[in-house]
Amino acid sequence: MNNTQSYIHPDAKIGKDVEIGPFCYIAANVEIGDGCKIGPHATIYDYVKMGKGCSVFPGAVIGAIPQDLKFEGEETWVEIGDNTTIRECATINRGTAASGKYKTVVGSDCLIMSYVHIAHDCRVGNHCIFSSFTGLAGETDVDDWAILGGGALVHQFSHIGAHAMIGGGNTVTKDVPPYVLAGRNPVMFEGINLVGLRRRGFDAATIEEIKEMYRIIYGPGTVAEACARIAGAFPQSEHRDNILNFITASKRGIIKSAV
């Protein structure tokens, strides 16, 4: 139900069974999917598309213009998937034309905790968890199931792989490969995300293979040599390909080892 104490532009597209609390601001070029809940004092600016079943808590600001001097007022977007929760005072900025992306994307089933900032042109996958005070600089990519601890800061253009976990209060300056546990400051490889992988149904044999691949990657020799060894020594699998594709595509280079 639309609350009469809120400003909701008549051109905004509001789905079925949407709850909007008092003192919200919802601009014209906004689409909110069925069953969403928008808490009091939330702000949703122009050019935001939100899927079904999302929750936006008080003080959150979605779709503000990029904090980037290259932005010149062009039409760019924020796109949010289904069943994502955006907690108090989190901020998600629009994309830019300069990046060639024109949009900031947050996937489905994510939990974006209080005071998180997601900057222009970021891409966040599905099932991600960002703890409070996490900050993503512009054009950061975060793959499915990644978890960022409270206060983690991520350098622009960085890439965080699927099922990776970043310790709280740490700074990411290089790419973080899939399945790893990363800590210290700046972030370094500290092993694989055992607890997370077990919780998500990875069996013991798969986990052992992932461990062995990272023993090779962070062992003697170059990363390119390690990737060649892994390609020849391990059968094709989703986790092998995820690791190899991530590393070979890395532009910033992957994090160093602390072990």
PyRosetta script that sets phi, psi and omega in degrees:
from pyrosetta import init, pose_from_sequence

init()
pose = pose_from_sequence("MNNTQSYIHPDAKIGKDVEIGPFCYIAANVEIGDGCKIGPHATIYDYVKMGKGCSVFPGAVIGAIPQDLKFEGEETWVEIGDNTTIRECATINRGTAASGKYKTVVGSDCLIMSYVHIAHDCRVGNHCIFSSFTGLAGETDVDDWAILGGGALVHQFSHIGAHAMIGGGNTVTKDVPPYVLAGRNPVMFEGINLVGLRRRGFDAATIEEIKEMYRIIYGPGTVAEACARIAGAFPQSEHRDNILNFITASKRGIIKSAV")
pose.set_psi(1, 133.4)
pose.set_omega(1, 179.1)
pose.set_phi(2, -78.2)
pose.set_psi(2, 127.8)
pose.set_omega(2, -177.6)
pose.set_phi(3, -84.3)
pose.set_psi(3, 131.9)
pose.set_omega(3, -175.4)
pose.set_phi(4, -70.9)
pose.set_psi(4, -14.8)
pose.set_omega(4, 177.6)
pose.set_phi(5, -83.5)
pose.set_psi(5, -5.2)
pose.set_omega(5, 178.5)
pose.set_phi(6, -98.1)
pose.set_psi(6, 158.1)
pose.set_omega(6, 171.1)
pose.set_phi(7, -98.0)
pose.set_psi(7, 116.7)
pose.set_omega(7, 178.2)
pose.set_phi(8, -126.4)
pose.set_psi(8, 113.9)
pose.set_omega(8, -177.6)
pose.set_phi(9, -62.0)
pose.set_psi(9, 138.0)
pose.set_omega(9, -177.3)
pose.set_phi(10, -61.9)
pose.set_psi(10, -20.1)
pose.set_omega(10, 179.1)
pose.set_phi(11, -88.2)
pose.set_psi(11, -7.8)
pose.set_omega(11, 177.4)
pose.set_phi(12, -64.5)
pose.set_psi(12, 141.2)
pose.set_omega(12, -179.7)
pose.set_phi(13, -99.1)
pose.set_psi(13, 107.7)
pose.set_omega(13, -176.4)
pose.set_phi(14, -108.4)
pose.set_psi(14, 124.9)
pose.set_omega(14, -177.2)
pose.set_phi(15, -73.1)
pose.set_psi(15, -172.2)
pose.set_omega(15, -179.2)
pose.set_phi(16, -77.2)
pose.set_psi(16, 146.4)
pose.set_omega(16, 173.5)
pose.set_phi(17, 56.9)
pose.set_psi(17, 34.6)
pose.set_omega(17, 176.2)
pose.set_phi(18, -87.3)
pose.set_psi(18, 134.0)
pose.set_omega(18, 177.1)
pose.set_phi(19, -105.4)
pose.set_psi(19, 127.2)
pose.set_omega(19, 179.5)
pose.set_phi(20, -125.3)
pose.set_psi(20, 118.1)
pose.set_omega(20, -178.4)
pose.set_phi(21, -75.8)
pose.set_psi(21, 179.0)
pose.set_omega(21, -177.8)
pose.set_phi(22, -71.6)
pose.set_psi(22, 153.5)
pose.set_omega(22, 172.0)
pose.set_phi(23, 64.0)
pose.set_psi(23, 30.6)
pose.set_omega(23, 173.2)
pose.set_phi(24, -89.2)
pose.set_psi(24, 158.3)
pose.set_omega(24, 173.2)
pose.set_phi(25, -124.6)
pose.set_psi(25, 122.6)
pose.set_omega(25, 179.5)
pose.set_phi(26, -130.0)
pose.set_psi(26, 118.5)
pose.set_omega(26, -172.4)
pose.set_phi(27, -81.0)
pose.set_psi(27, -178.6)
pose.set_omega(27, -172.1)
pose.set_phi(28, -69.9)
pose.set_psi(28, -50.2)
pose.set_omega(28, -173.4)
pose.set_phi(29, -89.2)
pose.set_psi(29, 62.9)
pose.set_omega(29, -177.0)
pose.set_phi(30, -130.9)
pose.set_psi(30, 136.8)
pose.set_omega(30, 173.2)
pose.set_phi(31, -123.5)
pose.set_psi(31, 123.4)
pose.set_omega(31, 179.6)
pose.set_phi(32, -119.4)
pose.set_psi(32, 123.1)
pose.set_omega(32, -174.9)
pose.set_phi(33, -73.8)
pose.set_psi(33, 169.3)
pose.set_omega(33, -177.9)
pose.set_phi(34, -56.7)
pose.set_psi(34, 142.5)
pose.set_omega(34, 170.6)
pose.set_phi(35, 74.9)
pose.set_psi(35, 11.1)
pose.set_omega(35, 178.5)
pose.set_phi(36, -76.2)
pose.set_psi(36, 155.5)
pose.set_omega(36, 176.7)
pose.set_phi(37, -124.7)
pose.set_psi(37, 118.0)
pose.set_omega(37, -179.0)
pose.set_phi(38, -109.9)
pose.set_psi(38, 113.8)
pose.set_omega(38, -175.1)
pose.set_phi(39, -76.9)
pose.set_psi(39, 170.9)
pose.set_omega(39, -178.3)
pose.set_phi(40, -58.1)
pose.set_psi(40, 144.4)
pose.set_omega(40, 174.4)
pose.set_phi(41, 64.7)
pose.set_psi(41, 17.2)
pose.set_omega(41, 173.1)
pose.set_phi(42, -79.5)
pose.set_psi(42, 148.5)
pose.set_omega(42, -180.0)
pose.set_phi(43, -123.8)
pose.set_psi(43, 125.1)
pose.set_omega(43, 176.3)
pose.set_phi(44, -124.5)
pose.set_psi(44, 105.7)
pose.set_omega(44, -177.1)
pose.set_phi(45, -80.2)
pose.set_psi(45, -179.5)
pose.set_omega(45, -179.8)
pose.set_phi(46, -58.5)
pose.set_psi(46, 151.7)
pose.set_omega(46, 171.6)
pose.set_phi(47, 68.6)
pose.set_psi(47, 50.4)
pose.set_omega(47, 175.0)
pose.set_phi(48, -125.8)
pose.set_psi(48, 130.9)
pose.set_omega(48, 172.6)
pose.set_phi(49, -118.0)
pose.set_psi(49, 124.3)
pose.set_omega(49, -177.9)
pose.set_phi(50, -123.5)
pose.set_psi(50, 133.8)
pose.set_omega(50, -178.1)
pose.set_phi(51, -74.9)
pose.set_psi(51, -160.8)
pose.set_omega(51, -176.2)
pose.set_phi(52, -84.9)
pose.set_psi(52, 150.1)
pose.set_omega(52, 168.9)
pose.set_phi(53, 68.5)
pose.set_psi(53, 20.0)
pose.set_omega(53, 179.6)
pose.set_phi(54, -83.5)
pose.set_psi(54, 155.6)
pose.set_omega(54, 175.4)
pose.set_phi(55, -124.2)
pose.set_psi(55, 129.1)
pose.set_omega(55, 178.2)
pose.set_phi(56, -120.2)
pose.set_psi(56, 121.8)
pose.set_omega(56, -173.1)
pose.set_phi(57, -92.6)
pose.set_psi(57, 168.7)
pose.set_omega(57, -174.7)
pose.set_phi(58, -56.0)
pose.set_psi(58, 138.9)
pose.set_omega(58, 174.6)
pose.set_phi(59, 83.9)
pose.set_psi(59, -7.3)
pose.set_omega(59, 178.3)
pose.set_phi(60, -67.9)
pose.set_psi(60, 146.0)
pose.set_omega(60, 179.2)
pose.set_phi(61, -127.9)
pose.set_psi(61, 116.4)
pose.set_omega(61, -176.7)
pose.set_phi(62, -118.9)
pose.set_psi(62, 128.8)
pose.set_omega(62, 174.6)
pose.set_phi(63, 92.0)
pose.set_psi(63, 12.2)
pose.set_omega(63, 173.3)
pose.set_phi(64, -64.4)
pose.set_psi(64, 154.9)
pose.set_omega(64, -177.5)
pose.set_phi(65, -64.4)
pose.set_psi(65, 154.6)
pose.set_omega(65, -177.5)
pose.set_phi(66, -60.9)
pose.set_psi(66, 146.9)
pose.set_omega(66, 173.3)
pose.set_phi(67, -90.6)
pose.set_psi(67, 65.2)
pose.set_omega(67, -172.3)
pose.set_phi(68, -144.7)
pose.set_psi(68, 122.8)
pose.set_omega(68, -176.0)
pose.set_phi(69, -65.8)
pose.set_psi(69, -16.1)
pose.set_omega(69, 177.9)
pose.set_phi(70, -77.9)
pose.set_psi(70, -13.1)
pose.set_omega(70, -179.6)
pose.set_phi(71, -70.8)
pose.set_psi(71, 131.2)
pose.set_omega(71, -176.4)
pose.set_phi(72, -123.4)
pose.set_psi(72, 26.6)
pose.set_omega(72, 174.8)
pose.set_phi(73, 87.6)
pose.set_psi(73, 9.5)
pose.set_omega(73, -178.5)
pose.set_phi(74, -67.6)
pose.set_psi(74, 160.9)
pose.set_omega(74, 177.7)
pose.set_phi(75, -75.7)
pose.set_psi(75, 114.0)
pose.set_omega(75, 176.2)
pose.set_phi(76, -136.8)
pose.set_psi(76, 167.9)
pose.set_omega(76, -165.4)
pose.set_phi(77, -131.7)
pose.set_psi(77, 161.7)
pose.set_omega(77, 160.5)
pose.set_phi(78, -116.8)
pose.set_psi(78, 129.4)
pose.set_omega(78, 176.8)
pose.set_phi(79, -121.2)
pose.set_psi(79, 128.4)
pose.set_omega(79, -178.3)
pose.set_phi(80, -124.4)
pose.set_psi(80, 135.9)
pose.set_omega(80, -177.8)
pose.set_phi(81, -76.4)
pose.set_psi(81, -155.5)
pose.set_omega(81, -177.5)
pose.set_phi(82, -92.4)
pose.set_psi(82, 148.4)
pose.set_omega(82, 168.8)
pose.set_phi(83, 59.0)
pose.set_psi(83, 32.2)
pose.set_omega(83, 175.6)
pose.set_phi(84, -96.5)
pose.set_psi(84, 140.5)
pose.set_omega(84, -179.3)
pose.set_phi(85, -109.6)
pose.set_psi(85, 128.8)
pose.set_omega(85, -179.7)
pose.set_phi(86, -120.0)
pose.set_psi(86, 110.1)
pose.set_omega(86, -171.3)
pose.set_phi(87, -84.9)
pose.set_psi(87, -174.9)
pose.set_omega(87, -168.7)
pose.set_phi(88, -55.8)
pose.set_psi(88, 130.7)
pose.set_omega(88, 171.0)
pose.set_phi(89, 63.1)
pose.set_psi(89, 16.3)
pose.set_omega(89, 171.3)
pose.set_phi(90, -70.7)
pose.set_psi(90, 151.7)
pose.set_omega(90, -179.0)
pose.set_phi(91, -130.9)
pose.set_psi(91, 134.2)
pose.set_omega(91, 178.7)
pose.set_phi(92, -130.4)
pose.set_psi(92, 114.4)
pose.set_omega(92, -175.8)
pose.set_phi(93, -91.7)
pose.set_psi(93, 156.6)
pose.set_omega(93, 176.7)
pose.set_phi(94, -69.5)
pose.set_psi(94, 168.5)
pose.set_omega(94, 177.4)
pose.set_phi(95, -80.4)
pose.set_psi(95, -173.2)
pose.set_omega(95, 178.7)
pose.set_phi(96, -134.3)
pose.set_psi(96, 157.9)
pose.set_omega(96, 174.2)
pose.set_phi(97, -76.0)
pose.set_psi(97, -33.6)
pose.set_omega(97, -176.7)
pose.set_phi(98, -59.3)
pose.set_psi(98, -31.0)
pose.set_omega(98, 179.9)
pose.set_phi(99, -74.8)
pose.set_psi(99, -21.5)
pose.set_omega(99, -172.6)
pose.set_phi(100, 81.5)
pose.set_psi(100, 1.8)
pose.set_omega(100, -176.7)
pose.set_phi(101, -99.3)
pose.set_psi(101, -38.2)
pose.set_omega(101, 176.3)
pose.set_phi(102, 66.1)
pose.set_psi(102, 7.8)
pose.set_omega(102, 179.5)
pose.set_phi(103, -160.2)
pose.set_psi(103, 152.4)
pose.set_omega(103, 170.5)
pose.set_phi(104, -106.0)
pose.set_psi(104, 133.4)
pose.set_omega(104, -172.9)
pose.set_phi(105, -124.6)
pose.set_psi(105, 131.1)
pose.set_omega(105, 170.2)
pose.set_phi(106, -123.7)
pose.set_psi(106, 128.3)
pose.set_omega(106, -173.2)
pose.set_phi(107, -76.7)
pose.set_psi(107, -158.3)
pose.set_omega(107, -177.5)
pose.set_phi(108, -95.1)
pose.set_psi(108, 154.8)
pose.set_omega(108, 173.6)
pose.set_phi(109, 59.7)
pose.set_psi(109, 33.7)
pose.set_omega(109, 176.8)
pose.set_phi(110, -95.7)
pose.set_psi(110, 155.4)
pose.set_omega(110, 172.0)
pose.set_phi(111, -120.4)
pose.set_psi(111, 111.1)
pose.set_omega(111, 179.6)
pose.set_phi(112, -107.2)
pose.set_psi(112, 104.2)
pose.set_omega(112, -171.7)
pose.set_phi(113, -78.8)
pose.set_psi(113, -179.1)
pose.set_omega(113, -171.7)
pose.set_phi(114, -61.2)
pose.set_psi(114, 141.3)
pose.set_omega(114, 174.3)
pose.set_phi(115, 64.4)
pose.set_psi(115, 16.7)
pose.set_omega(115, 172.2)
pose.set_phi(116, -71.8)
pose.set_psi(116, 143.5)
pose.set_omega(116, 173.3)
pose.set_phi(117, -120.3)
pose.set_psi(117, 126.3)
pose.set_omega(117, 175.2)
pose.set_phi(118, -116.4)
pose.set_psi(118, 111.6)
pose.set_omega(118, -171.6)
pose.set_phi(119, -82.5)
pose.set_psi(119, -178.6)
pose.set_omega(119, -175.3)
pose.set_phi(120, -57.7)
pose.set_psi(120, 138.6)
pose.set_omega(120, 171.0)
pose.set_phi(121, 66.3)
pose.set_psi(121, 14.7)
pose.set_omega(121, 173.5)
pose.set_phi(122, -71.0)
pose.set_psi(122, 154.0)
pose.set_omega(122, 173.5)
pose.set_phi(123, -127.1)
pose.set_psi(123, 116.9)
pose.set_omega(123, -180.0)
pose.set_phi(124, -114.7)
pose.set_psi(124, 129.1)
pose.set_omega(124, -177.9)
pose.set_phi(125, -75.8)
pose.set_psi(125, -157.5)
pose.set_omega(125, -179.0)
pose.set_phi(126, -94.2)
pose.set_psi(126, 153.5)
pose.set_omega(126, 173.7)
pose.set_phi(127, 63.2)
pose.set_psi(127, 25.0)
pose.set_omega(127, 178.9)
pose.set_phi(128, -85.8)
pose.set_psi(128, 151.8)
pose.set_omega(128, 175.9)
pose.set_phi(129, -126.8)
pose.set_psi(129, 122.2)
pose.set_omega(129, 175.0)
pose.set_phi(130, -114.3)
pose.set_psi(130, 113.5)
pose.set_omega(130, 179.6)
pose.set_phi(131, -73.8)
pose.set_psi(131, 167.6)
pose.set_omega(131, -172.2)
pose.set_phi(132, -55.3)
pose.set_psi(132, 141.8)
pose.set_omega(132, 175.7)
pose.set_phi(133, 71.1)
pose.set_psi(133, 12.2)
pose.set_omega(133, 172.1)
pose.set_phi(134, -69.0)
pose.set_psi(134, 143.0)
pose.set_omega(134, 178.2)
pose.set_phi(135, -131.3)
pose.set_psi(135, 125.4)
pose.set_omega(135, 175.2)
pose.set_phi(136, -105.9)
pose.set_psi(136, 119.8)
pose.set_omega(136, 174.4)
pose.set_phi(137, -75.7)
pose.set_psi(137, 171.6)
pose.set_omega(137, -171.7)
pose.set_phi(138, -58.0)
pose.set_psi(138, 145.3)
pose.set_omega(138, 174.7)
pose.set_phi(139, 60.5)
pose.set_psi(139, 31.8)
pose.set_omega(139, 172.8)
pose.set_phi(140, -83.7)
pose.set_psi(140, 139.4)
pose.set_omega(140, 175.3)
pose.set_phi(141, -110.4)
pose.set_psi(141, 131.7)
pose.set_omega(141, 177.6)
pose.set_phi(142, -129.6)
pose.set_psi(142, 121.4)
pose.set_omega(142, -176.0)
pose.set_phi(143, -84.6)
pose.set_psi(143, 172.1)
pose.set_omega(143, -174.5)
pose.set_phi(144, -54.0)
pose.set_psi(144, 143.8)
pose.set_omega(144, 171.2)
pose.set_phi(145, 69.3)
pose.set_psi(145, 9.1)
pose.set_omega(145, 177.1)
pose.set_phi(146, -72.9)
pose.set_psi(146, 148.1)
pose.set_omega(146, 178.4)
pose.set_phi(147, -126.7)
pose.set_psi(147, 129.0)
pose.set_omega(147, 177.0)
pose.set_phi(148, -115.2)
pose.set_psi(148, 123.1)
pose.set_omega(148, 179.7)
pose.set_phi(149, -69.6)
pose.set_psi(149, 165.7)
pose.set_omega(149, -175.2)
pose.set_phi(150, -57.6)
pose.set_psi(150, 133.3)
pose.set_omega(150, 176.7)
pose.set_phi(151, 77.5)
pose.set_psi(151, 9.0)
pose.set_omega(151, 176.9)
pose.set_phi(152, -67.4)
pose.set_psi(152, 139.6)
pose.set_omega(152, -179.4)
pose.set_phi(153, -120.9)
pose.set_psi(153, 129.7)
pose.set_omega(153, -173.1)
pose.set_phi(154, -118.6)
pose.set_psi(154, 123.9)
pose.set_omega(154, 179.9)
pose.set_phi(155, -64.8)
pose.set_psi(155, 147.7)
pose.set_omega(155, 178.8)
pose.set_phi(156, -58.1)
pose.set_psi(156, 147.7)
pose.set_omega(156, 179.1)
pose.set_phi(157, 70.6)
pose.set_psi(157, 6.6)
pose.set_omega(157, 179.2)
pose.set_phi(158, -75.4)
pose.set_psi(158, 161.5)
pose.set_omega(158, 180.0)
pose.set_phi(159, -132.2)
pose.set_psi(159, 127.3)
pose.set_omega(159, 178.0)
pose.set_phi(160, -114.8)
pose.set_psi(160, 125.0)
pose.set_omega(160, -172.1)
pose.set_phi(161, -78.7)
pose.set_psi(161, 168.3)
pose.set_omega(161, -179.4)
pose.set_phi(162, -61.2)
pose.set_psi(162, 140.2)
pose.set_omega(162, 175.1)
pose.set_phi(163, 64.7)
pose.set_psi(163, 12.0)
pose.set_omega(163, 175.3)
pose.set_phi(164, -78.7)
pose.set_psi(164, 153.8)
pose.set_omega(164, 175.6)
pose.set_phi(165, -130.1)
pose.set_psi(165, 128.3)
pose.set_omega(165, -179.4)
pose.set_phi(166, -107.4)
pose.set_psi(166, 127.9)
pose.set_omega(166, 178.8)
pose.set_phi(167, -65.1)
pose.set_psi(167, 153.4)
pose.set_omega(167, -178.3)
pose.set_phi(168, -67.9)
pose.set_psi(168, 147.0)
pose.set_omega(168, 175.8)
pose.set_phi(169, 75.1)
pose.set_psi(169, 13.1)
pose.set_omega(169, -175.6)
pose.set_phi(170, -105.8)
pose.set_psi(170, 163.1)
pose.set_omega(170, -177.0)
pose.set_phi(171, -114.3)
pose.set_psi(171, 126.5)
pose.set_omega(171, 179.5)
pose.set_phi(172, -98.2)
pose.set_psi(172, 116.4)
pose.set_omega(172, 179.0)
pose.set_phi(173, -118.6)
pose.set_psi(173, -9.0)
pose.set_omega(173, 176.9)
pose.set_phi(174, -129.6)
pose.set_psi(174, 170.7)
pose.set_omega(174, 179.4)
pose.set_phi(175, -72.1)
pose.set_psi(175, 141.5)
pose.set_omega(175, -178.4)
pose.set_phi(176, -109.0)
pose.set_psi(176, 111.9)
pose.set_omega(176, -173.6)
pose.set_phi(177, -67.3)
pose.set_psi(177, 166.7)
pose.set_omega(177, -179.4)
pose.set_phi(178, -62.2)
pose.set_psi(178, 149.1)
pose.set_omega(178, 168.7)
pose.set_phi(179, 74.0)
pose.set_psi(179, 4.7)
pose.set_omega(179, -172.3)
pose.set_phi(180, -98.7)
pose.set_psi(180, 160.3)
pose.set_omega(180, 171.5)
pose.set_phi(181, -105.2)
pose.set_psi(181, 125.5)
pose.set_omega(181, -175.0)
pose.set_phi(182, -126.9)
pose.set_psi(182, 133.9)
pose.set_omega(182, 179.2)
pose.set_phi(183, -147.2)
pose.set_psi(183, -167.5)
pose.set_omega(183, -176.9)
pose.set_phi(184, 70.6)
pose.set_psi(184, -178.9)
pose.set_omega(184, -173.4)
pose.set_phi(185, -141.8)
pose.set_psi(185, 110.6)
pose.set_omega(185, 0.0)
pose.set_phi(186, -68.7)
pose.set_psi(186, 167.0)
pose.set_omega(186, -173.5)
pose.set_phi(187, -61.3)
pose.set_psi(187, 139.0)
pose.set_omega(187, 177.4)
pose.set_phi(188, -135.5)
pose.set_psi(188, 159.8)
pose.set_omega(188, 177.8)
pose.set_phi(189, -68.9)
pose.set_psi(189, 127.7)
pose.set_omega(189, 179.6)
pose.set_phi(190, -125.5)
pose.set_psi(190, 17.0)
pose.set_omega(190, -177.6)
pose.set_phi(191, 123.0)
pose.set_psi(191, -168.1)
pose.set_omega(191, 177.7)
pose.set_phi(192, -103.3)
pose.set_psi(192, 161.1)
pose.set_omega(192, -175.5)
pose.set_phi(193, -79.8)
pose.set_psi(193, 71.2)
pose.set_omega(193, -173.5)
pose.set_phi(194, -57.5)
pose.set_psi(194, -49.3)
pose.set_omega(194, -176.3)
pose.set_phi(195, -62.0)
pose.set_psi(195, -45.8)
pose.set_omega(195, -179.5)
pose.set_phi(196, -63.1)
pose.set_psi(196, -42.6)
pose.set_omega(196, -179.0)
pose.set_phi(197, -65.6)
pose.set_psi(197, -40.9)
pose.set_omega(197, 178.5)
pose.set_phi(198, -64.5)
pose.set_psi(198, -40.9)
pose.set_omega(198, 179.5)
pose.set_phi(199, -63.4)
pose.set_psi(199, -28.7)
pose.set_omega(199, -177.3)
pose.set_phi(200, -96.5)
pose.set_psi(200, 12.5)
pose.set_omega(200, 169.5)
pose.set_phi(201, 89.1)
pose.set_psi(201, 12.5)
pose.set_omega(201, 175.3)
pose.set_phi(202, -69.8)
pose.set_psi(202, 130.0)
pose.set_omega(202, -178.7)
pose.set_phi(203, -80.1)
pose.set_psi(203, 169.3)
pose.set_omega(203, -173.8)
pose.set_phi(204, -62.0)
pose.set_psi(204, -38.4)
pose.set_omega(204, -178.3)
pose.set_phi(205, -65.5)
pose.set_psi(205, -42.2)
pose.set_omega(205, 179.0)
pose.set_phi(206, -65.3)
pose.set_psi(206, -43.2)
pose.set_omega(206, 179.5)
pose.set_phi(207, -61.9)
pose.set_psi(207, -40.4)
pose.set_omega(207, 179.2)
pose.set_phi(208, -65.7)
pose.set_psi(208, -37.5)
pose.set_omega(208, 176.2)
pose.set_phi(209, -63.2)
pose.set_psi(209, -44.1)
pose.set_omega(209, 179.3)
pose.set_phi(210, -61.7)
pose.set_psi(210, -43.7)
pose.set_omega(210, 176.9)
pose.set_phi(211, -56.3)
pose.set_psi(211, -47.9)
pose.set_omega(211, -177.3)
pose.set_phi(212, -63.7)
pose.set_psi(212, -38.9)
pose.set_omega(212, 177.6)
pose.set_phi(213, -60.8)
pose.set_psi(213, -41.0)
pose.set_omega(213, 179.8)
pose.set_phi(214, -74.9)
pose.set_psi(214, -25.8)
pose.set_omega(214, 170.8)
pose.set_phi(215, -61.2)
pose.set_psi(215, -38.3)
pose.set_omega(215, 178.9)
pose.set_phi(216, -72.3)
pose.set_psi(216, -44.8)
pose.set_omega(216, -178.0)
pose.set_phi(217, -60.7)
pose.set_psi(217, -41.8)
pose.set_omega(217, -177.7)
pose.set_phi(218, -100.2)
pose.set_psi(218, 18.4)
pose.set_omega(218, 174.1)
pose.set_phi(219, -93.4)
pose.set_psi(219, -163.6)
pose.set_omega(219, -179.7)
pose.set_phi(220, -63.1)
pose.set_psi(220, 153.4)
pose.set_omega(220, 178.0)
pose.set_phi(221, 94.2)
pose.set_psi(221, -179.2)
pose.set_omega(221, -178.5)
pose.set_phi(222, -86.1)
pose.set_psi(222, 164.0)
pose.set_omega(222, 177.3)
pose.set_phi(223, -64.8)
pose.set_psi(223, -38.1)
pose.set_omega(223, 178.1)
pose.set_phi(224, -61.9)
pose.set_psi(224, -41.2)
pose.set_omega(224, 176.7)
pose.set_phi(225, -64.6)
pose.set_psi(225, -39.4)
pose.set_omega(225, 179.3)
pose.set_phi(226, -63.7)
pose.set_psi(226, -42.0)
pose.set_omega(226, 179.6)
pose.set_phi(227, -63.5)
pose.set_psi(227, -40.1)
pose.set_omega(227, 177.9)
pose.set_phi(228, -63.1)
pose.set_psi(228, -41.2)
pose.set_omega(228, 177.7)
pose.set_phi(229, -62.5)
pose.set_psi(229, -43.6)
pose.set_omega(229, -179.0)
pose.set_phi(230, -64.8)
pose.set_psi(230, -42.7)
pose.set_omega(230, 179.7)
pose.set_phi(231, -60.3)
pose.set_psi(231, -33.9)
pose.set_omega(231, -178.9)
pose.set_phi(232, -87.2)
pose.set_psi(232, -25.3)
pose.set_omega(232, -171.9)
pose.set_phi(233, -96.6)
pose.set_psi(233, -21.5)
pose.set_omega(233, -175.1)
pose.set_phi(234, -116.4)
pose.set_psi(234, 139.8)
pose.set_omega(234, 177.2)
pose.set_phi(235, -65.7)
pose.set_psi(235, 156.6)
pose.set_omega(235, 178.4)
pose.set_phi(236, -59.1)
pose.set_psi(236, 134.4)
pose.set_omega(236, 176.9)
pose.set_phi(237, -158.0)
pose.set_psi(237, 164.7)
pose.set_omega(237, 179.9)
pose.set_phi(238, -62.5)
pose.set_psi(238, -43.8)
pose.set_omega(238, -176.9)
pose.set_phi(239, -70.9)
pose.set_psi(239, -35.8)
pose.set_omega(239, 176.2)
pose.set_phi(240, -63.3)
pose.set_psi(240, -46.5)
pose.set_omega(240, -178.5)
pose.set_phi(241, -65.9)
pose.set_psi(241, -37.7)
pose.set_omega(241, 177.4)
pose.set_phi(242, -59.0)
pose.set_psi(242, -43.8)
pose.set_omega(242, -178.7)
pose.set_phi(243, -67.6)
pose.set_psi(243, -49.5)
pose.set_omega(243, -177.1)
pose.set_phi(244, -65.4)
pose.set_psi(244, -44.0)
pose.set_omega(244, -179.7)
pose.set_phi(245, -63.6)
pose.set_psi(245, -40.3)
pose.set_omega(245, 179.6)
pose.set_phi(246, -61.8)
pose.set_psi(246, -49.0)
pose.set_omega(246, -174.5)
pose.set_phi(247, -68.1)
pose.set_psi(247, -43.2)
pose.set_omega(247, -178.3)
pose.set_phi(248, -68.4)
pose.set_psi(248, -25.5)
pose.set_omega(248, 179.4)
pose.set_phi(249, -88.6)
pose.set_psi(249, -8.2)
pose.set_omega(249, -174.6)
pose.set_phi(250, -64.4)
pose.set_psi(250, 129.6)
pose.set_omega(250, 177.7)
pose.set_phi(251, -96.5)
pose.set_psi(251, -27.4)
pose.set_omega(251, -178.5)
pose.set_phi(252, -93.5)
pose.set_psi(252, -11.8)
pose.set_omega(252, -172.5)
pose.set_phi(253, 85.3)
pose.set_psi(253, 153.0)
pose.set_omega(253, -176.4)
pose.set_phi(254, -89.5)
pose.set_psi(254, 161.4)
pose.set_omega(254, -179.4)
pose.set_phi(255, -61.5)
pose.set_psi(255, 152.2)
pose.set_omega(255, 176.8)
pose.set_phi(256, -80.2)
pose.set_psi(256, 171.0)
pose.set_omega(256, -179.0)
pose.set_phi(257, -95.6)
pose.set_psi(257, 141.1)
pose.set_omega(257, 173.4)
pose.set_phi(258, -100.2)
pose.set_psi(258, -2.4)
pose.set_omega(258, -175.3)
pose.set_phi(259, -115.4)
pose.dump_pdb("model.pdb")
